[in-house]
Amino acid sequence: MKLRGMTWDHPRGYDPVVAASEAFRAETGVEIAWDKRSLQAFADAPIAEIAERYDFIVLDHPHVGQIAETGALLPLPLPQDASASLGGSAESYLWNGQCWAYAVDAACQMAAFRPDLNPPLPRQWEDFLSPEARRLRPLTPLLPVDAFDMLMTLVAGRGGEAMPASPAHFVSDDNGLYALRILRALYRLGPDKQVDMNPIAVLDTLTTTDDFALSPCLFGYVNYARPGFRPHRVAYFDLPLCAGHTRPRSILGGAGIGVSAKTRHPEEAIRFAQWITAPEVQSGDYLSNNGQPANRHTWLAQADNPEVAGFFKGGFHTIDNAWTRPRDIWFLGFVDEVCAIMPDFFRKRIPEETFLRRINQLYQHHLCEV
């Protein structure tokens, strides 16, 4: 028997599922072949189209509303070990009382730095508004989708995680203007090319040059904390806080594994999805092959492993308090349209008030279309 899966094109997305599949084949005789798509396609590609050709799909949790609407994936048995969920990782794949995927990979926006460069570490976002902010030497991924995710993280960090804030506003004026002010400050503190950089590009720059010392907000990758992955290692620390608040509310990322409704072998496919998310696999073949596990027990155990503690310990508090993005069916189209205008906010110096008004107009438009 041979099954097919689709994951995303990065060692963290591809290597661990291939290694785990080989171990599964040795144990069960079921062979699984994997293809991969770009990180952008991971965020954008319609799940229903992929489910026509694959038994498994590694996916992002904002798609679950769309998945439930289209019936592209099979509802799965609920996870058996509630204590294995890292923050809201398991819950992010639950929608309308059904489970559409199992959390296989966990991530959120964290802060990263070069320990060998010993930069001062920002504790509050307001540190980037200080006249001395340039000594932090920050580099921030402001590719549109990352910039918009960061806007939501900043709003959530001020207690505004209830998004949309009202039928007329995706975020409140006070929180939205605060977030845009911080984003503009980070843009001015780094090079213009930040607008074209995703977290991988920023981490590659941090670990291959000495031009920058830290990144205050990016989706964390354990690979860059491992010795030998790049010329230099990064370590992670908890996301800066908004003044007057004590809880980081980073956006939850990561990935889940879902089973296509079109699979001809549903029992075997569900068995593998459960198997690859089990603690012994997550802490074994998955972790040792560039994987970034979603299992809470693995994260706690690896906090004492000097090879990866800079990731698993450094960002644990942030990910355990991470915030789950909206998963309603209108959300993905809304994000696409905001991202289309996001570069202009930075490069054309659009006033914060004007840009926030445009975000709320786009929100109202997409909400009315549902």
C-alpha positions as CSV (number, residue, x, y, z in Angstrom):
1,M,0.0,0.0,0.0
2,K,1.3,3.5,-0.9
3,L,-0.1,6.8,0.3
4,R,0.9,10.3,-0.7
5,G,1.3,13.5,1.4
6,M,1.9,17.2,0.7
7,T,3.9,19.3,3.1
8,W,5.8,22.6,2.8
9,D,9.3,23.2,1.3
10,H,11.7,23.6,4.2
11,P,13.8,21.1,6.1
12,R,11.5,21.6,9.1
13,G,8.5,20.8,7.0
14,Y,9.9,18.0,4.8
15,D,12.7,16.1,6.6
16,P,10.8,15.0,9.7
17,V,7.7,13.7,7.9
18,V,9.9,11.7,5.5
19,A,11.9,10.2,8.3
20,A,8.8,9.4,10.4
21,S,7.1,7.8,7.3
22,E,10.1,5.5,6.8
23,A,9.8,4.4,10.4
24,F,6.1,3.8,9.9
25,R,6.8,1.8,6.8
26,A,9.2,-0.4,8.7
27,E,6.6,-1.0,11.4
28,T,3.5,-1.4,9.3
29,G,4.5,-2.0,5.6
30,V,2.6,1.2,4.6
31,E,4.6,3.4,2.3
32,I,4.1,7.1,2.2
33,A,5.7,9.4,-0.4
34,W,5.9,13.2,0.2
35,D,5.8,16.2,-2.1
36,K,6.4,19.7,-1.0
37,R,5.1,23.2,-1.9
38,S,6.4,26.7,-1.1
39,L,5.9,28.4,2.2
40,Q,3.6,30.9,0.4
41,A,1.6,28.1,-1.1
42,F,1.4,26.5,2.3
43,A,-0.5,29.6,3.4
44,D,-2.5,30.3,0.3
45,A,-3.2,27.1,-1.8
46,P,-6.8,25.9,-1.6
47,I,-6.9,22.7,0.5
48,A,-9.8,21.2,-1.6
49,E,-7.6,21.2,-4.7
50,I,-4.7,19.5,-2.9
51,A,-7.0,16.9,-1.3
52,E,-8.0,15.7,-4.7
53,R,-4.5,14.2,-5.2
54,Y,-3.1,13.5,-1.8
55,D,-4.0,11.3,1.2
56,F,-2.4,13.7,3.7
57,I,-2.0,17.5,3.8
58,V,0.2,19.4,6.2
59,L,-1.8,22.7,6.7
60,D,-2.1,26.0,8.5
61,H,-4.9,26.2,11.1
62,P,-6.7,29.4,9.6
63,H,-7.9,27.0,6.8
64,V,-10.1,25.0,9.1
65,G,-13.2,27.1,8.5
66,Q,-12.7,26.6,4.8
67,I,-12.1,22.9,5.3
68,A,-15.3,22.5,7.2
69,E,-17.2,24.3,4.5
70,T,-15.9,22.3,1.6
71,G,-15.6,18.9,3.3
72,A,-12.1,18.5,1.8
73,L,-10.7,16.6,4.8
74,L,-12.1,13.8,7.0
75,P,-13.2,14.7,10.5
76,L,-10.7,12.9,12.8
77,P,-11.2,11.4,16.3
78,L,-10.4,13.9,19.0
79,P,-6.9,13.9,20.4
80,Q,-6.7,11.5,23.3
81,D,-4.1,13.4,25.5
82,A,-5.2,16.9,26.3
83,S,-2.0,17.5,28.2
84,A,0.1,17.1,25.1
85,S,-1.3,20.3,23.5
86,L,1.2,23.2,23.5
87,G,-0.8,26.3,24.2
88,G,-3.7,26.2,21.8
89,S,-2.0,24.0,19.2
90,A,-4.5,21.1,19.4
91,E,-7.5,23.4,19.8
92,S,-6.7,25.4,16.7
93,Y,-7.7,22.5,14.5
94,L,-11.1,22.1,16.1
95,W,-14.0,23.7,14.4
96,N,-17.8,23.3,14.9
97,G,-17.1,20.5,17.4
98,Q,-15.0,18.5,15.0
99,C,-11.2,17.9,14.7
100,W,-9.9,18.6,11.1
101,A,-6.2,17.9,11.8
102,Y,-3.7,17.0,14.5
103,A,-1.0,19.4,15.5
104,V,2.3,18.0,14.2
105,D,4.4,21.1,14.3
106,A,4.2,24.1,16.7
107,A,5.4,27.6,16.3
108,C,4.6,31.2,17.2
109,Q,6.2,34.5,16.8
110,M,9.2,34.8,19.1
111,A,12.1,37.1,19.5
112,A,15.6,35.8,18.4
113,F,19.1,37.1,19.0
114,R,22.7,36.3,18.5
115,P,24.2,35.3,21.9
116,D,27.7,35.8,20.6
117,L,26.9,39.4,19.8
118,N,25.4,40.0,23.2
119,P,22.9,42.7,22.2
120,P,20.6,44.3,24.8
121,L,17.3,42.5,24.8
122,P,14.1,44.6,24.5
123,R,11.5,43.9,27.1
124,Q,8.8,46.2,25.9
125,W,7.7,47.3,22.4
126,E,8.2,50.9,23.5
127,D,11.9,50.2,23.5
128,F,11.8,50.5,19.7
129,L,10.5,54.0,20.0
130,S,13.4,55.2,22.1
131,P,16.1,57.4,20.7
132,E,18.6,54.6,21.6
133,A,16.7,51.9,19.7
134,R,19.4,51.6,17.0
135,R,21.8,50.0,19.5
136,L,19.5,47.0,19.4
137,R,20.4,46.4,15.8
138,P,17.1,44.8,14.9
139,L,16.0,43.1,11.6
140,T,12.3,42.4,11.3
141,P,10.4,40.2,8.7
142,L,7.9,42.7,7.2
143,L,6.8,40.7,4.2
144,P,3.1,41.6,4.1
145,V,1.7,38.5,5.7
146,D,4.3,38.7,8.5
147,A,3.7,42.4,9.0
148,F,0.0,41.8,9.3
149,D,0.5,38.9,11.7
150,M,2.7,41.2,13.8
151,L,0.0,43.9,13.8
152,M,-2.4,41.3,15.2
153,T,0.1,40.2,17.8
154,L,0.7,43.7,19.0
155,V,-3.1,44.3,19.2
156,A,-3.5,41.0,21.1
157,G,-0.7,42.0,23.4
158,R,-2.8,45.0,24.6
159,G,-5.7,42.7,25.4
160,G,-7.4,43.1,22.0
161,E,-7.3,39.4,20.9
162,A,-11.0,39.5,20.3
163,M,-10.8,40.1,16.6
164,P,-12.9,41.4,15.0
165,A,-13.3,44.1,17.6
166,S,-16.8,45.0,16.4
167,P,-19.0,44.6,13.3
168,A,-17.4,47.8,11.9
169,H,-13.8,47.4,13.1
170,F,-11.3,44.5,12.8
171,V,-9.3,46.2,15.5
172,S,-10.0,49.2,17.7
173,D,-8.6,52.5,16.7
174,D,-6.5,52.8,19.8
175,N,-4.9,49.3,19.5
176,G,-4.6,49.5,15.7
177,L,-2.8,52.8,15.7
178,Y,-0.4,51.6,18.4
179,A,0.5,48.5,16.4
180,L,1.0,50.5,13.2
181,R,3.3,52.9,15.1
182,I,5.5,50.1,16.3
183,L,5.6,48.5,12.9
184,R,6.7,51.8,11.3
185,A,9.4,52.2,13.9
186,L,10.8,48.7,13.2
187,Y,10.8,49.5,9.5
188,R,12.8,52.6,10.0
189,L,15.3,50.8,12.2
190,G,16.3,48.3,9.5
191,P,16.8,48.3,5.8
192,D,14.0,48.7,3.3
193,K,14.4,45.1,2.1
194,Q,12.7,44.0,5.3
195,V,9.4,44.5,3.4
196,D,10.4,41.6,1.2
197,M,11.7,39.3,4.0
198,N,10.0,36.4,5.7
199,P,11.3,34.8,8.9
200,I,13.5,32.4,7.1
201,A,15.2,35.2,5.2
202,V,15.8,37.1,8.5
203,L,17.1,34.1,10.3
204,D,19.4,33.3,7.4
205,T,20.8,36.8,7.6
206,L,21.2,36.7,11.4
207,T,23.0,33.4,11.3
208,T,25.3,34.1,8.3
209,T,26.3,37.8,8.8
210,D,27.1,40.1,11.8
211,D,25.0,43.0,10.3
212,F,22.2,42.6,12.8
213,A,22.0,41.3,16.4
214,L,18.3,40.4,16.9
215,S,14.8,40.1,15.5
216,P,12.0,41.2,17.9
217,C,9.2,39.2,16.2
218,L,9.4,36.3,13.8
219,F,8.0,32.7,13.6
220,G,10.6,30.6,15.4
221,Y,12.6,27.8,13.7
222,V,14.4,25.3,15.9
223,N,16.9,24.6,13.1
224,Y,18.7,27.9,13.6
225,A,19.3,27.2,17.2
226,R,21.0,23.9,16.4
227,P,24.8,23.8,16.2
228,G,26.1,23.5,12.6
229,F,22.9,24.4,10.8
230,R,24.3,27.8,9.9
231,P,27.7,29.5,10.7
232,H,26.2,31.1,13.8
233,R,23.4,30.1,16.1
234,V,20.5,32.1,17.4
235,A,18.7,31.7,20.7
236,Y,15.1,32.8,21.4
237,F,13.6,34.9,24.1
238,D,10.0,35.8,25.0
239,L,8.3,38.4,22.9
240,P,8.5,42.0,24.1
241,L,5.5,43.1,26.1
242,C,3.2,46.1,25.5
243,A,3.7,48.7,28.3
244,G,1.3,48.0,31.2
245,H,0.7,44.4,30.2
246,T,2.3,41.2,31.5
247,R,1.3,38.5,29.0
248,P,2.8,38.0,25.6
249,R,0.1,37.2,23.0
250,S,2.0,36.0,20.0
251,I,0.2,34.6,17.0
252,L,0.1,30.8,17.0
253,G,1.6,29.2,13.9
254,G,2.8,25.7,13.3
255,A,1.1,23.0,11.2
256,G,-1.4,20.2,11.4
257,I,-1.7,17.0,9.5
258,G,-5.1,16.3,8.0
259,V,-6.5,13.4,6.0
260,S,-8.1,13.9,2.6
261,A,-11.8,13.0,2.3
262,K,-10.8,11.4,-1.0
263,T,-8.3,8.9,0.4
264,R,-9.0,5.3,-0.5
265,H,-7.4,4.1,2.7
266,P,-8.9,6.2,5.5
267,E,-8.1,3.8,8.4
268,E,-4.4,3.6,7.5
269,A,-4.2,7.3,6.9
270,I,-5.8,8.2,10.2
271,R,-3.6,5.7,12.0
272,F,-0.5,7.5,10.6
273,A,-1.8,10.9,11.5
274,Q,-2.2,9.7,15.1
275,W,1.1,7.9,15.1
276,I,3.3,10.8,13.9
277,T,1.8,13.1,16.6
278,A,2.4,10.6,19.4
279,P,5.0,11.7,22.0
280,E,7.5,8.9,21.3
281,V,7.6,9.8,17.6
282,Q,7.6,13.6,18.2
283,S,10.5,13.2,20.6
284,G,12.3,10.6,18.4
285,D,12.4,10.5,14.6
286,Y,10.5,13.7,14.1
287,L,12.7,15.8,16.4
288,S,16.0,14.3,15.3
289,N,15.3,15.1,11.6
290,N,14.9,18.9,11.7
291,G,11.4,18.6,13.1
292,Q,9.8,21.2,15.4
293,P,7.3,19.1,17.4
294,A,3.9,20.2,18.6
295,N,3.9,17.9,21.6
296,R,4.1,19.7,24.9
297,H,5.9,16.9,26.6
298,T,8.7,17.0,24.0
299,W,9.1,20.8,24.5
300,L,9.4,20.4,28.3
301,A,11.9,17.6,27.9
302,Q,14.1,19.4,25.4
303,A,14.4,22.5,27.6
304,D,17.4,20.7,29.2
305,N,19.0,19.7,25.9
306,P,21.9,22.1,25.3
307,E,21.7,21.6,21.5
308,V,18.2,23.0,21.3
309,A,17.4,24.6,24.6
310,G,17.9,28.0,23.1
311,F,14.7,27.4,21.2
312,F,12.5,25.1,23.4
313,K,13.2,26.9,26.6
314,G,13.7,30.4,25.3
315,G,10.3,30.8,23.7
316,F,8.2,28.4,25.8
317,H,6.3,31.0,27.8
318,T,5.4,32.9,24.6
319,I,4.1,29.9,22.7
320,D,2.2,28.6,25.7
321,N,0.4,31.9,25.7
322,A,0.0,32.2,22.0
323,W,-3.2,33.4,20.4
324,T,-5.2,31.6,17.7
325,R,-6.0,33.7,14.6
326,P,-9.6,33.9,13.2
327,R,-10.5,30.8,11.3
328,D,-13.8,32.0,9.8
329,I,-14.3,31.6,6.1
330,W,-14.0,35.3,5.4
331,F,-10.6,35.7,7.1
332,L,-8.3,34.3,4.4
333,G,-9.6,36.6,1.6
334,F,-9.4,39.6,4.0
335,V,-5.8,38.8,4.8
336,D,-4.9,38.6,1.1
337,E,-6.3,42.1,0.5
338,V,-4.6,43.7,3.5
339,C,-1.3,42.1,2.4
340,A,-1.7,43.6,-1.1
341,I,-1.6,47.1,0.4
342,M,0.8,46.5,3.3
343,P,4.0,47.5,1.4
344,D,2.6,50.9,0.6
345,F,2.1,51.6,4.3
346,F,5.9,51.4,4.7
347,R,7.2,52.6,1.4
348,K,4.7,55.3,0.6
349,R,4.5,56.5,4.2
350,I,0.7,56.3,4.4
351,P,-0.5,57.8,7.7
352,E,-1.4,55.3,10.4
353,E,-5.0,56.7,10.6
354,T,-5.5,56.4,6.9
355,F,-4.1,52.9,6.7
356,L,-6.2,51.6,9.7
357,R,-9.3,53.1,8.1
358,R,-8.5,51.1,5.0
359,I,-8.0,47.8,7.0
360,N,-11.4,48.2,8.6
361,Q,-13.0,49.0,5.2
362,L,-11.6,45.7,3.8
363,Y,-12.9,43.9,6.9
364,Q,-16.4,45.2,6.4
365,H,-16.3,44.3,2.7
366,H,-15.3,40.7,3.4
367,L,-17.7,40.3,6.2
368,C,-20.6,41.4,4.0
369,E,-19.7,38.9,1.3
370,V,-20.1,35.9,3.6
